[in-house]
C-alpha cells in the first residue's frame, strides 16, 4: 500500500479518525464520504476523508 494513496476517515460527530484506507487519486478526484460505524459514538455516522498524518 502506497503512502501517498493512504487516507483517514474521520467521524463527523465526534471528530475522531477511526479508519484508514487507500484511494486512487488519479481516478477518483472527489473526497470519500462514507457512512461507517464509529466505536466512540457507538452508531453508524458519516465519515469524511482527511489527510493521513
mmCIF entry with sequence, helices, sheets and N, C-alpha, C, O atoms, coordinates in Angstrom:
data_MODEL
# 
_entry.id   MODEL 
# 
_entity.id                         1 
_entity.type                       polymer 
_entity.pdbx_number_of_molecules   1 
# 
_entity_poly.entity_id                      1 
_entity_poly.type                           'polypeptide(L)' 
_entity_poly.nstd_linkage                   no 
_entity_poly.nstd_monomer                   no 
_entity_poly.pdbx_seq_one_letter_code       
;(UNK)(UNK)(UNK)(UNK)(UNK)(UNK)(UNK)(UNK)(UNK)(UNK)(UNK)(UNK)(UNK)(UNK)(UNK)(UNK)
(UNK)(UNK)(UNK)(UNK)(UNK)(UNK)(UNK)(UNK)(UNK)(UNK)(UNK)(UNK)(UNK)(UNK)(UNK)(UNK)
(UNK)(UNK)(UNK)(UNK)(UNK)(UNK)(UNK)(UNK)(UNK)(UNK)(UNK)(UNK)(UNK)(UNK)(UNK)(UNK)
(UNK)(UNK)(UNK)(UNK)(UNK)
;
_entity_poly.pdbx_seq_one_letter_code_can   XXXXXXXXXXXXXXXXXXXXXXXXXXXXXXXXXXXXXXXXXXXXXXXXXXXXX 
_entity_poly.pdbx_strand_id                 A 
# 
loop_
_entity_poly_seq.entity_id 
_entity_poly_seq.num 
_entity_poly_seq.mon_id 
_entity_poly_seq.hetero 
1 1  UNK n 
1 2  UNK n 
1 3  UNK n 
1 4  UNK n 
1 5  UNK n 
1 6  UNK n 
1 7  UNK n 
1 8  UNK n 
1 9  UNK n 
1 10 UNK n 
1 11 UNK n 
1 12 UNK n 
1 13 UNK n 
1 14 UNK n 
1 15 UNK n 
1 16 UNK n 
1 17 UNK n 
1 18 UNK n 
1 19 UNK n 
1 20 UNK n 
1 21 UNK n 
1 22 UNK n 
1 23 UNK n 
1 24 UNK n 
1 25 UNK n 
1 26 UNK n 
1 27 UNK n 
1 28 UNK n 
1 29 UNK n 
1 30 UNK n 
1 31 UNK n 
1 32 UNK n 
1 33 UNK n 
1 34 UNK n 
1 35 UNK n 
1 36 UNK n 
1 37 UNK n 
1 38 UNK n 
1 39 UNK n 
1 40 UNK n 
1 41 UNK n 
1 42 UNK n 
1 43 UNK n 
1 44 UNK n 
1 45 UNK n 
1 46 UNK n 
1 47 UNK n 
1 48 UNK n 
1 49 UNK n 
1 50 UNK n 
1 51 UNK n 
1 52 UNK n 
1 53 UNK n 
# 
_struct_asym.id          A 
_struct_asym.entity_id   1 
# 
_struct_conf.conf_type_id            HELX_P 
_struct_conf.id                      HELX_P1 
_struct_conf.pdbx_PDB_helix_id       AA1 
_struct_conf.beg_label_comp_id       UNK 
_struct_conf.beg_label_asym_id       A 
_struct_conf.beg_label_seq_id        3 
_struct_conf.pdbx_beg_PDB_ins_code   ? 
_struct_conf.end_label_comp_id       UNK 
_struct_conf.end_label_asym_id       A 
_struct_conf.end_label_seq_id        5 
_struct_conf.pdbx_end_PDB_ins_code   ? 
_struct_conf.beg_auth_comp_id        UNK 
_struct_conf.beg_auth_asym_id        A 
_struct_conf.beg_auth_seq_id         3 
_struct_conf.end_auth_comp_id        UNK 
_struct_conf.end_auth_asym_id        A 
_struct_conf.end_auth_seq_id         5 
_struct_conf.pdbx_PDB_helix_class    5 
_struct_conf.details                 ? 
_struct_conf.pdbx_PDB_helix_length   3 
# 
_struct_conf_type.id          HELX_P 
_struct_conf_type.criteria    ? 
_struct_conf_type.reference   ? 
# 
_struct_sheet.id               AA1 
_struct_sheet.type             ? 
_struct_sheet.number_strands   4 
_struct_sheet.details          ? 
# 
loop_
_struct_sheet_order.sheet_id 
_struct_sheet_order.range_id_1 
_struct_sheet_order.range_id_2 
_struct_sheet_order.offset 
_struct_sheet_order.sense 
AA1 1 2 ? anti-parallel 
AA1 2 3 ? anti-parallel 
AA1 3 4 ? anti-parallel 
# 
loop_
_struct_sheet_range.sheet_id 
_struct_sheet_range.id 
_struct_sheet_range.beg_label_comp_id 
_struct_sheet_range.beg_label_asym_id 
_struct_sheet_range.beg_label_seq_id 
_struct_sheet_range.pdbx_beg_PDB_ins_code 
_struct_sheet_range.end_label_comp_id 
_struct_sheet_range.end_label_asym_id 
_struct_sheet_range.end_label_seq_id 
_struct_sheet_range.pdbx_end_PDB_ins_code 
_struct_sheet_range.beg_auth_comp_id 
_struct_sheet_range.beg_auth_asym_id 
_struct_sheet_range.beg_auth_seq_id 
_struct_sheet_range.end_auth_comp_id 
_struct_sheet_range.end_auth_asym_id 
_struct_sheet_range.end_auth_seq_id 
AA1 1 UNK A 17 ? UNK A 22 ? UNK A 17 UNK A 22 
AA1 2 UNK A 6  ? UNK A 11 ? UNK A 6  UNK A 11 
AA1 3 UNK A 43 ? UNK A 51 ? UNK A 43 UNK A 51 
AA1 4 UNK A 33 ? UNK A 38 ? UNK A 33 UNK A 38 
# 
loop_
_atom_site.group_PDB 
_atom_site.id 
_atom_site.type_symbol 
_atom_site.label_atom_id 
_atom_site.label_alt_id 
_atom_site.label_comp_id 
_atom_site.label_asym_id 
_atom_site.label_entity_id 
_atom_site.label_seq_id 
_atom_site.pdbx_PDB_ins_code 
_atom_site.Cartn_x 
_atom_site.Cartn_y 
_atom_site.Cartn_z 
_atom_site.occupancy 
_atom_site.B_iso_or_equiv 
_atom_site.pdbx_formal_charge 
_atom_site.auth_seq_id 
_atom_site.auth_comp_id 
_atom_site.auth_asym_id 
_atom_site.auth_atom_id 
_atom_site.pdbx_PDB_model_num 
ATOM 1   N N  . UNK A 1 1  ? 0.847   -1.168 0.000   1.00 0.00 ? 1  UNK A N  1 
ATOM 2   C CA . UNK A 1 1  ? 0.000   0.000  0.000   1.00 0.00 ? 1  UNK A CA 1 
ATOM 3   C C  . UNK A 1 1  ? 0.900   1.240  0.000   1.00 0.00 ? 1  UNK A C  1 
ATOM 4   O O  . UNK A 1 1  ? 1.768   1.390  0.860   1.00 0.00 ? 1  UNK A O  1 
ATOM 5   N N  . UNK A 1 2  ? 0.684   2.101  -0.952  1.00 0.00 ? 2  UNK A N  1 
ATOM 6   C CA . UNK A 1 2  ? 1.489   3.303  -1.106  1.00 0.00 ? 2  UNK A CA 1 
ATOM 7   C C  . UNK A 1 2  ? 1.084   4.365  -0.081  1.00 0.00 ? 2  UNK A C  1 
ATOM 8   O O  . UNK A 1 2  ? -0.100  4.540  0.206   1.00 0.00 ? 2  UNK A O  1 
ATOM 9   N N  . UNK A 1 3  ? 2.068   5.065  0.461   1.00 0.00 ? 3  UNK A N  1 
ATOM 10  C CA . UNK A 1 3  ? 1.800   6.078  1.486   1.00 0.00 ? 3  UNK A CA 1 
ATOM 11  C C  . UNK A 1 3  ? 1.080   7.296  0.928   1.00 0.00 ? 3  UNK A C  1 
ATOM 12  O O  . UNK A 1 3  ? 0.306   7.930  1.645   1.00 0.00 ? 3  UNK A O  1 
ATOM 13  N N  . UNK A 1 4  ? 1.319   7.641  -0.349  1.00 0.00 ? 4  UNK A N  1 
ATOM 14  C CA . UNK A 1 4  ? 0.664   8.828  -0.900  1.00 0.00 ? 4  UNK A CA 1 
ATOM 15  C C  . UNK A 1 4  ? -0.809  8.578  -1.215  1.00 0.00 ? 4  UNK A C  1 
ATOM 16  O O  . UNK A 1 4  ? -1.559  9.536  -1.399  1.00 0.00 ? 4  UNK A O  1 
ATOM 17  N N  . UNK A 1 5  ? -1.242  7.322  -1.281  1.00 0.00 ? 5  UNK A N  1 
ATOM 18  C CA . UNK A 1 5  ? -2.652  6.990  -1.505  1.00 0.00 ? 5  UNK A CA 1 
ATOM 19  C C  . UNK A 1 5  ? -3.398  6.735  -0.197  1.00 0.00 ? 5  UNK A C  1 
ATOM 20  O O  . UNK A 1 5  ? -4.608  6.511  -0.217  1.00 0.00 ? 5  UNK A O  1 
ATOM 21  N N  . UNK A 1 6  ? -2.709  6.766  0.925   1.00 0.00 ? 6  UNK A N  1 
ATOM 22  C CA . UNK A 1 6  ? -3.314  6.454  2.216   1.00 0.00 ? 6  UNK A CA 1 
ATOM 23  C C  . UNK A 1 6  ? -4.095  7.656  2.747   1.00 0.00 ? 6  UNK A C  1 
ATOM 24  O O  . UNK A 1 6  ? -3.568  8.767  2.806   1.00 0.00 ? 6  UNK A O  1 
ATOM 25  N N  . UNK A 1 7  ? -5.355  7.429  3.132   1.00 0.00 ? 7  UNK A N  1 
ATOM 26  C CA . UNK A 1 7  ? -6.199  8.487  3.686   1.00 0.00 ? 7  UNK A CA 1 
ATOM 27  C C  . UNK A 1 7  ? -6.890  7.960  4.941   1.00 0.00 ? 7  UNK A C  1 
ATOM 28  O O  . UNK A 1 7  ? -7.047  6.752  5.120   1.00 0.00 ? 7  UNK A O  1 
ATOM 29  N N  . UNK A 1 8  ? -7.296  8.880  5.797   1.00 0.00 ? 8  UNK A N  1 
ATOM 30  C CA . UNK A 1 8  ? -8.036  8.523  7.000   1.00 0.00 ? 8  UNK A CA 1 
ATOM 31  C C  . UNK A 1 8  ? -9.490  8.917  6.850   1.00 0.00 ? 8  UNK A C  1 
ATOM 32  O O  . UNK A 1 8  ? -9.822  9.831  6.095   1.00 0.00 ? 8  UNK A O  1 
ATOM 33  N N  . UNK A 1 9  ? -10.362 8.214  7.579   1.00 0.00 ? 9  UNK A N  1 
ATOM 34  C CA . UNK A 1 9  ? -11.781 8.548  7.583   1.00 0.00 ? 9  UNK A CA 1 
ATOM 35  C C  . UNK A 1 9  ? -12.141 9.060  8.968   1.00 0.00 ? 9  UNK A C  1 
ATOM 36  O O  . UNK A 1 9  ? -11.982 8.349  9.960   1.00 0.00 ? 9  UNK A O  1 
ATOM 37  N N  . UNK A 1 10 ? -12.626 10.294 9.035   1.00 0.00 ? 10 UNK A N  1 
ATOM 38  C CA . UNK A 1 10 ? -12.887 10.987 10.302  1.00 0.00 ? 10 UNK A CA 1 
ATOM 39  C C  . UNK A 1 10 ? -14.388 11.084 10.536  1.00 0.00 ? 10 UNK A C  1 
ATOM 40  O O  . UNK A 1 10 ? -15.140 11.456 9.635   1.00 0.00 ? 10 UNK A O  1 
ATOM 41  N N  . UNK A 1 11 ? -14.820 10.751 11.739  1.00 0.00 ? 11 UNK A N  1 
ATOM 42  C CA . UNK A 1 11 ? -16.226 10.833 12.117  1.00 0.00 ? 11 UNK A CA 1 
ATOM 43  C C  . UNK A 1 11 ? -16.654 12.297 12.157  1.00 0.00 ? 11 UNK A C  1 
ATOM 44  O O  . UNK A 1 11 ? -15.945 13.141 12.706  1.00 0.00 ? 11 UNK A O  1 
ATOM 45  N N  . UNK A 1 12 ? -17.808 12.592 11.578  1.00 0.00 ? 12 UNK A N  1 
ATOM 46  C CA . UNK A 1 12 ? -18.316 13.964 11.553  1.00 0.00 ? 12 UNK A CA 1 
ATOM 47  C C  . UNK A 1 12 ? -18.938 14.370 12.887  1.00 0.00 ? 12 UNK A C  1 
ATOM 48  O O  . UNK A 1 12 ? -19.096 15.563 13.147  1.00 0.00 ? 12 UNK A O  1 
ATOM 49  N N  . UNK A 1 13 ? -19.289 13.418 13.730  1.00 0.00 ? 13 UNK A N  1 
ATOM 50  C CA . UNK A 1 13 ? -19.935 13.725 15.008  1.00 0.00 ? 13 UNK A CA 1 
ATOM 51  C C  . UNK A 1 13 ? -18.892 13.986 16.090  1.00 0.00 ? 13 UNK A C  1 
ATOM 52  O O  . UNK A 1 13 ? -18.902 15.048 16.713  1.00 0.00 ? 13 UNK A O  1 
ATOM 53  N N  . UNK A 1 14 ? -17.984 13.022 16.324  1.00 0.00 ? 14 UNK A N  1 
ATOM 54  C CA . UNK A 1 14 ? -17.005 13.150 17.411  1.00 0.00 ? 14 UNK A CA 1 
ATOM 55  C C  . UNK A 1 14 ? -15.628 13.603 16.940  1.00 0.00 ? 14 UNK A C  1 
ATOM 56  O O  . UNK A 1 14 ? -14.747 13.842 17.767  1.00 0.00 ? 14 UNK A O  1 
ATOM 57  N N  . UNK A 1 15 ? -15.421 13.727 15.622  1.00 0.00 ? 15 UNK A N  1 
ATOM 58  C CA . UNK A 1 15 ? -14.169 14.215 15.024  1.00 0.00 ? 15 UNK A CA 1 
ATOM 59  C C  . UNK A 1 15 ? -12.966 13.317 15.299  1.00 0.00 ? 15 UNK A C  1 
ATOM 60  O O  . UNK A 1 15 ? -11.839 13.804 15.396  1.00 0.00 ? 15 UNK A O  1 
ATOM 61  N N  . UNK A 1 16 ? -13.195 12.012 15.424  1.00 0.00 ? 16 UNK A N  1 
ATOM 62  C CA . UNK A 1 16 ? -12.119 11.062 15.667  1.00 0.00 ? 16 UNK A CA 1 
ATOM 63  C C  . UNK A 1 16 ? -11.831 10.286 14.391  1.00 0.00 ? 16 UNK A C  1 
ATOM 64  O O  . UNK A 1 16 ? -12.764 9.854  13.714  1.00 0.00 ? 16 UNK A O  1 
ATOM 65  N N  . UNK A 1 17 ? -10.545 10.098 14.043  1.00 0.00 ? 17 UNK A N  1 
ATOM 66  C CA . UNK A 1 17 ? -10.172 9.309  12.873  1.00 0.00 ? 17 UNK A CA 1 
ATOM 67  C C  . UNK A 1 17 ? -10.234 7.835  13.266  1.00 0.00 ? 17 UNK A C  1 
ATOM 68  O O  . UNK A 1 17 ? -9.450  7.374  14.095  1.00 0.00 ? 17 UNK A O  1 
ATOM 69  N N  . UNK A 1 18 ? -11.172 7.100  12.662  1.00 0.00 ? 18 UNK A N  1 
ATOM 70  C CA . UNK A 1 18 ? -11.415 5.713  13.030  1.00 0.00 ? 18 UNK A CA 1 
ATOM 71  C C  . UNK A 1 18 ? -10.896 4.704  12.018  1.00 0.00 ? 18 UNK A C  1 
ATOM 72  O O  . UNK A 1 18 ? -10.591 3.571  12.390  1.00 0.00 ? 18 UNK A O  1 
ATOM 73  N N  . UNK A 1 19 ? -10.788 5.077  10.766  1.00 0.00 ? 19 UNK A N  1 
ATOM 74  C CA . UNK A 1 19 ? -10.434 4.139  9.713   1.00 0.00 ? 19 UNK A CA 1 
ATOM 75  C C  . UNK A 1 19 ? -9.330  4.689  8.840   1.00 0.00 ? 19 UNK A C  1 
ATOM 76  O O  . UNK A 1 19 ? -9.177  5.904  8.710   1.00 0.00 ? 19 UNK A O  1 
ATOM 77  N N  . UNK A 1 20 ? -8.547  3.782  8.231   1.00 0.00 ? 20 UNK A N  1 
ATOM 78  C CA . UNK A 1 20 ? -7.544  4.124  7.236   1.00 0.00 ? 20 UNK A CA 1 
ATOM 79  C C  . UNK A 1 20 ? -7.853  3.317  5.991   1.00 0.00 ? 20 UNK A C  1 
ATOM 80  O O  . UNK A 1 20 ? -8.188  2.135  6.071   1.00 0.00 ? 20 UNK A O  1 
ATOM 81  N N  . UNK A 1 21 ? -7.739  3.957  4.848   1.00 0.00 ? 21 UNK A N  1 
ATOM 82  C CA . UNK A 1 21 ? -7.977  3.279  3.588   1.00 0.00 ? 21 UNK A CA 1 
ATOM 83  C C  . UNK A 1 21 ? -7.114  3.924  2.523   1.00 0.00 ? 21 UNK A C  1 
ATOM 84  O O  . UNK A 1 21 ? -6.446  4.924  2.786   1.00 0.00 ? 21 UNK A O  1 
ATOM 85  N N  . UNK A 1 22 ? -7.121  3.363  1.323   1.00 0.00 ? 22 UNK A N  1 
ATOM 86  C CA . UNK A 1 22 ? -6.382  3.976  0.234   1.00 0.00 ? 22 UNK A CA 1 
ATOM 87  C C  . UNK A 1 22 ? -7.349  4.383  -0.865  1.00 0.00 ? 22 UNK A C  1 
ATOM 88  O O  . UNK A 1 22 ? -8.427  3.808  -1.020  1.00 0.00 ? 22 UNK A O  1 
ATOM 89  N N  . UNK A 1 23 ? -6.928  5.403  -1.635  1.00 0.00 ? 23 UNK A N  1 
ATOM 90  C CA . UNK A 1 23 ? -7.762  5.929  -2.710  1.00 0.00 ? 23 UNK A CA 1 
ATOM 91  C C  . UNK A 1 23 ? -6.860  6.277  -3.878  1.00 0.00 ? 23 UNK A C  1 
ATOM 92  O O  . UNK A 1 23 ? -5.830  6.929  -3.703  1.00 0.00 ? 23 UNK A O  1 
ATOM 93  N N  . UNK A 1 24 ? -7.246  5.844  -5.070  1.00 0.00 ? 24 UNK A N  1 
ATOM 94  C CA . UNK A 1 24 ? -6.505  6.207  -6.271  1.00 0.00 ? 24 UNK A CA 1 
ATOM 95  C C  . UNK A 1 24 ? -6.870  7.643  -6.639  1.00 0.00 ? 24 UNK A C  1 
ATOM 96  O O  . UNK A 1 24 ? -7.959  7.901  -7.150  1.00 0.00 ? 24 UNK A O  1 
ATOM 97  N N  . UNK A 1 25 ? -5.959  8.570  -6.377  1.00 0.00 ? 25 UNK A N  1 
ATOM 98  C CA . UNK A 1 25 ? -6.236  9.989  -6.542  1.00 0.00 ? 25 UNK A CA 1 
ATOM 99  C C  . UNK A 1 25 ? -6.286  10.411 -8.008  1.00 0.00 ? 25 UNK A C  1 
ATOM 100 O O  . UNK A 1 25 ? -6.808  11.480 -8.323  1.00 0.00 ? 25 UNK A O  1 
ATOM 101 N N  . UNK A 1 26 ? -5.750  9.586  -8.904  1.00 0.00 ? 26 UNK A N  1 
ATOM 102 C CA . UNK A 1 26 ? -5.807  9.902  -10.330 1.00 0.00 ? 26 UNK A CA 1 
ATOM 103 C C  . UNK A 1 26 ? -7.186  9.576  -10.908 1.00 0.00 ? 26 UNK A C  1 
ATOM 104 O O  . UNK A 1 26 ? -7.667  10.286 -11.791 1.00 0.00 ? 26 UNK A O  1 
ATOM 105 N N  . UNK A 1 27 ? -7.819  8.522  -10.423 1.00 0.00 ? 27 UNK A N  1 
ATOM 106 C CA . UNK A 1 27 ? -9.119  8.103  -10.944 1.00 0.00 ? 27 UNK A CA 1 
ATOM 107 C C  . UNK A 1 27 ? -10.286 8.748  -10.203 1.00 0.00 ? 27 UNK A C  1 
ATOM 108 O O  . UNK A 1 27 ? -11.287 9.107  -10.822 1.00 0.00 ? 27 UNK A O  1 
ATOM 109 N N  . UNK A 1 28 ? -10.169 8.900  -8.885  1.00 0.00 ? 28 UNK A N  1 
ATOM 110 C CA . UNK A 1 28 ? -11.244 9.462  -8.063  1.00 0.00 ? 28 UNK A CA 1 
ATOM 111 C C  . UNK A 1 28 ? -10.799 10.834 -7.576  1.00 0.00 ? 28 UNK A C  1 
ATOM 112 O O  . UNK A 1 28 ? -9.946  10.939 -6.695  1.00 0.00 ? 28 UNK A O  1 
ATOM 113 N N  . UNK A 1 29 ? -11.375 11.882 -8.149  1.00 0.00 ? 29 UNK A N  1 
ATOM 114 C CA . UNK A 1 29 ? -10.953 13.253 -7.826  1.00 0.00 ? 29 UNK A CA 1 
ATOM 115 C C  . UNK A 1 29 ? -11.590 13.781 -6.548  1.00 0.00 ? 29 UNK A C  1 
ATOM 116 O O  . UNK A 1 29 ? -10.937 14.509 -5.800  1.00 0.00 ? 29 UNK A O  1 
ATOM 117 N N  . UNK A 1 30 ? -12.859 13.432 -6.271  1.00 0.00 ? 30 UNK A N  1 
ATOM 118 C CA . UNK A 1 30 ? -13.543 13.962 -5.082  1.00 0.00 ? 30 UNK A CA 1 
ATOM 119 C C  . UNK A 1 30 ? -13.158 13.147 -3.843  1.00 0.00 ? 30 UNK A C  1 
ATOM 120 O O  . UNK A 1 30 ? -12.709 12.006 -3.951  1.00 0.00 ? 30 UNK A O  1 
ATOM 121 N N  . UNK A 1 31 ? -13.339 13.745 -2.683  1.00 0.00 ? 31 UNK A N  1 
ATOM 122 C CA . UNK A 1 31 ? -13.003 13.087 -1.427  1.00 0.00 ? 31 UNK A CA 1 
ATOM 123 C C  . UNK A 1 31 ? -14.044 12.030 -1.071  1.00 0.00 ? 31 UNK A C  1 
ATOM 124 O O  . UNK A 1 31 ? -15.209 12.134 -1.456  1.00 0.00 ? 31 UNK A O  1 
ATOM 125 N N  . UNK A 1 32 ? -13.608 11.015 -0.334  1.00 0.00 ? 32 UNK A N  1 
ATOM 126 C CA . UNK A 1 32 ? -14.517 9.948  0.089   1.00 0.00 ? 32 UNK A CA 1 
ATOM 127 C C  . UNK A 1 32 ? -15.451 10.442 1.185   1.00 0.00 ? 32 UNK A C  1 
ATOM 128 O O  . UNK A 1 32 ? -15.052 11.215 2.056   1.00 0.00 ? 32 UNK A O  1 
ATOM 129 N N  . UNK A 1 33 ? -16.682 9.993  1.133   1.00 0.00 ? 33 UNK A N  1 
ATOM 130 C CA . UNK A 1 33 ? -17.663 10.272 2.175   1.00 0.00 ? 33 UNK A CA 1 
ATOM 131 C C  . UNK A 1 33 ? -18.501 9.010  2.338   1.00 0.00 ? 33 UNK A C  1 
ATOM 132 O O  . UNK A 1 33 ? -19.310 8.681  1.471   1.00 0.00 ? 33 UNK A O  1 
ATOM 133 N N  . UNK A 1 34 ? -18.307 8.306  3.447   1.00 0.00 ? 34 UNK A N  1 
ATOM 134 C CA . UNK A 1 34 ? -18.978 7.032  3.684   1.00 0.00 ? 34 UNK A CA 1 
ATOM 135 C C  . UNK A 1 34 ? -19.697 7.049  5.019   1.00 0.00 ? 34 UNK A C  1 
ATOM 136 O O  . UNK A 1 34 ? -19.372 7.843  5.902   1.00 0.00 ? 34 UNK A O  1 
ATOM 137 N N  . UNK A 1 35 ? -20.665 6.176  5.159   1.00 0.00 ? 35 UNK A N  1 
ATOM 138 C CA . UNK A 1 35 ? -21.341 6.003  6.438   1.00 0.00 ? 35 UNK A CA 1 
ATOM 139 C C  . UNK A 1 35 ? -20.753 4.742  7.074   1.00 0.00 ? 35 UNK A C  1 
ATOM 140 O O  . UNK A 1 35 ? -20.981 3.632  6.594   1.00 0.00 ? 35 UNK A O  1 
ATOM 141 N N  . UNK A 1 36 ? -19.993 4.924  8.159   1.00 0.00 ? 36 UNK A N  1 
ATOM 142 C CA . UNK A 1 36 ? -19.290 3.834  8.813   1.00 0.00 ? 36 UNK A CA 1 
ATOM 143 C C  . UNK A 1 36 ? -19.662 3.799  10.297  1.00 0.00 ? 36 UNK A C  1 
ATOM 144 O O  . UNK A 1 36 ? -20.243 4.745  10.831  1.00 0.00 ? 36 UNK A O  1 
ATOM 145 N N  . UNK A 1 37 ? -19.315 2.691  10.946  1.00 0.00 ? 37 UNK A N  1 
ATOM 146 C CA . UNK A 1 37 ? -19.552 2.542  12.382  1.00 0.00 ? 37 UNK A CA 1 
ATOM 147 C C  . UNK A 1 37 ? -18.461 3.268  13.157  1.00 0.00 ? 37 UNK A C  1 
ATOM 148 O O  . UNK A 1 37 ? -17.274 3.079  12.890  1.00 0.00 ? 37 UNK A O  1 
ATOM 149 N N  . UNK A 1 38 ? -18.858 4.094  14.113  1.00 0.00 ? 38 UNK A N  1 
ATOM 150 C CA . UNK A 1 38 ? -17.920 4.801  14.986  1.00 0.00 ? 38 UNK A CA 1 
ATOM 151 C C  . UNK A 1 38 ? -17.949 4.132  16.357  1.00 0.00 ? 38 UNK A C  1 
ATOM 152 O O  . UNK A 1 38 ? -18.993 4.130  17.010  1.00 0.00 ? 38 UNK A O  1 
ATOM 153 N N  . UNK A 1 39 ? -16.835 3.567  16.810  1.00 0.00 ? 39 UNK A N  1 
ATOM 154 C CA . UNK A 1 39 ? -16.818 2.912  18.120  1.00 0.00 ? 39 UNK A CA 1 
ATOM 155 C C  . UNK A 1 39 ? -17.009 3.879  19.286  1.00 0.00 ? 39 UNK A C  1 
ATOM 156 O O  . UNK A 1 39 ? -17.534 3.482  20.326  1.00 0.00 ? 39 UNK A O  1 
ATOM 157 N N  . UNK A 1 40 ? -16.601 5.119  19.139  1.00 0.00 ? 40 UNK A N  1 
ATOM 158 C CA . UNK A 1 40 ? -16.769 6.087  20.227  1.00 0.00 ? 40 UNK A CA 1 
ATOM 159 C C  . UNK A 1 40 ? -18.234 6.512  20.366  1.00 0.00 ? 40 UNK A C  1 
ATOM 160 O O  . UNK A 1 40 ? -18.762 6.574  21.477  1.00 0.00 ? 40 UNK A O  1 
ATOM 161 N N  . UNK A 1 41 ? -18.894 6.807  19.227  1.00 0.00 ? 41 UNK A N  1 
ATOM 162 C CA . UNK A 1 41 ? -20.311 7.186  19.242  1.00 0.00 ? 41 UNK A CA 1 
ATOM 163 C C  . UNK A 1 41 ? -21.219 5.961  19.402  1.00 0.00 ? 41 UNK A C  1 
ATOM 164 O O  . UNK A 1 41 ? -22.371 6.088  19.818  1.00 0.00 ? 41 UNK A O  1 
ATOM 165 N N  . UNK A 1 42 ? -20.700 4.789  19.073  1.00 0.00 ? 42 UNK A N  1 
ATOM 166 C CA . UNK A 1 42 ? -21.416 3.515  19.129  1.00 0.00 ? 42 UNK A CA 1 
ATOM 167 C C  . UNK A 1 42 ? -22.641 3.489  18.221  1.00 0.00 ? 42 UNK A C  1 
ATOM 168 O O  . UNK A 1 42 ? -23.689 2.957  18.585  1.00 0.00 ? 42 UNK A O  1 
ATOM 169 N N  . UNK A 1 43 ? -22.490 4.080  17.016  1.00 0.00 ? 43 UNK A N  1 
ATOM 170 C CA . UNK A 1 43 ? -23.540 4.020  15.999  1.00 0.00 ? 43 UNK A CA 1 
ATOM 171 C C  . UNK A 1 43 ? -22.928 4.351  14.641  1.00 0.00 ? 43 UNK A C  1 
ATOM 172 O O  . UNK A 1 43 ? -21.774 4.772  14.560  1.00 0.00 ? 43 UNK A O  1 
ATOM 173 N N  . UNK A 1 44 ? -23.697 4.159  13.588  1.00 0.00 ? 44 UNK A N  1 
ATOM 174 C CA . UNK A 1 44 ? -23.249 4.482  12.240  1.00 0.00 ? 44 UNK A CA 1 
ATOM 175 C C  . UNK A 1 44 ? -23.380 5.989  12.010  1.00 0.00 ? 44 UNK A C  1 
ATOM 176 O O  . UNK A 1 44 ? -24.455 6.564  12.186  1.00 0.00 ? 44 UNK A O  1 
ATOM 177 N N  . UNK A 1 45 ? -22.271 6.617  11.614  1.00 0.00 ? 45 UNK A N  1 
ATOM 178 C CA . UNK A 1 45 ? -22.237 8.062  11.393  1.00 0.00 ? 45 UNK A CA 1 
ATOM 179 C C  . UNK A 1 45 ? -21.514 8.349  10.081  1.00 0.00 ? 45 UNK A C  1 
ATOM 180 O O  . UNK A 1 45 ? -20.770 7.497  9.596   1.00 0.00 ? 45 UNK A O  1 
ATOM 181 N N  . UNK A 1 46 ? -21.713 9.527  9.498   1.00 0.00 ? 46 UNK A N  1 
ATOM 182 C CA . UNK A 1 46 ? -20.966 9.888  8.278   1.00 0.00 ? 46 UNK A CA 1 
ATOM 183 C C  . UNK A 1 46 ? -19.490 10.094 8.595   1.00 0.00 ? 46 UNK A C  1 
ATOM 184 O O  . UNK A 1 46 ? -19.139 10.741 9.581   1.00 0.00 ? 46 UNK A O  1 
ATOM 185 N N  . UNK A 1 47 ? -18.642 9.540  7.753   1.00 0.00 ? 47 UNK A N  1 
ATOM 186 C CA . UNK A 1 47 ? -17.193 9.704  7.871   1.00 0.00 ? 47 UNK A CA 1 
ATOM 187 C C  . UNK A 1 47 ? -16.698 10.349 6.583   1.00 0.00 ? 47 UNK A C  1 
ATOM 188 O O  . UNK A 1 47 ? -17.112 9.960  5.490   1.00 0.00 ? 47 UNK A O  1 
ATOM 189 N N  . UNK A 1 48 ? -15.812 11.336 6.712   1.00 0.00 ? 48 UNK A N  1 
ATOM 190 C CA . UNK A 1 48 ? -15.240 12.004 5.546   1.00 0.00 ? 48 UNK A CA 1 
ATOM 191 C C  . UNK A 1 48 ? -13.733 11.838 5.539   1.00 0.00 ? 48 UNK A C  1 
ATOM 192 O O  . UNK A 1 48 ? -13.097 11.635 6.573   1.00 0.00 ? 48 UNK A O  1 
ATOM 193 N N  . UNK A 1 49 ? -13.199 11.929 4.361   1.00 0.00 ? 49 UNK A N  1 
ATOM 194 C CA . UNK A 1 49 ? -11.756 11.738 4.165   1.00 0.00 ? 49 UNK A CA 1 
ATOM 195 C C  . UNK A 1 49 ? -10.956 12.902 4.714   1.00 0.00 ? 49 UNK A C  1 
ATOM 196 O O  . UNK A 1 49 ? -11.309 14.066 4.524   1.00 0.00 ? 49 UNK A O  1 
ATOM 197 N N  . UNK A 1 50 ? -9.868  12.567 5.399   1.00 0.00 ? 50 UNK A N  1 
ATOM 198 C CA . UNK A 1 50 ? -8.902  13.564 5.868   1.00 0.00 ? 50 UNK A CA 1 
ATOM 199 C C  . UNK A 1 50 ? -7.505  13.081 5.503   1.00 0.00 ? 50 UNK A C  1 
ATOM 200 O O  . UNK A 1 50 ? -7.303  11.898 5.230   1.00 0.00 ? 50 UNK A O  1 
ATOM 201 N N  . UNK A 1 51 ? -6.551  13.988 5.499   1.00 0.00 ? 51 UNK A N  1 
ATOM 202 C CA . UNK A 1 51 ? -5.173  13.651 5.199   1.00 0.00 ? 51 UNK A CA 1 
ATOM 203 C C  . UNK A 1 51 ? -4.595  12.796 6.321   1.00 0.00 ? 51 UNK A C  1 
ATOM 204 O O  . UNK A 1 51 ? -4.758  13.119 7.498   1.00 0.00 ? 51 UNK A O  1 
ATOM 205 N N  . UNK A 1 52 ? -3.935  11.732 5.967   1.00 0.00 ? 52 UNK A N  1 
ATOM 206 C CA . UNK A 1 52 ? -3.325  10.827 6.954   1.00 0.00 ? 52 UNK A CA 1 
ATOM 207 C C  . UNK A 1 52 ? -2.006  11.406 7.427   1.00 0.00 ? 52 UNK A C  1 
ATOM 208 O O  . UNK A 1 52 ? -1.182  11.802 6.604   1.00 0.00 ? 52 UNK A O  1 
ATOM 209 N N  . UNK A 1 53 ? -1.786  11.465 8.732   1.00 0.00 ? 53 UNK A N  1 
ATOM 210 C CA . UNK A 1 53 ? -0.554  12.033 9.294   1.00 0.00 ? 53 UNK A CA 1 
ATOM 211 C C  . UNK A 1 53 ? 0.566   11.042 9.337   1.00 0.00 ? 53 UNK A C  1 
ATOM 212 O O  . UNK A 1 53 ? 1.665   11.372 9.783   1.00 0.00 ? 53 UNK A O  1 
# 
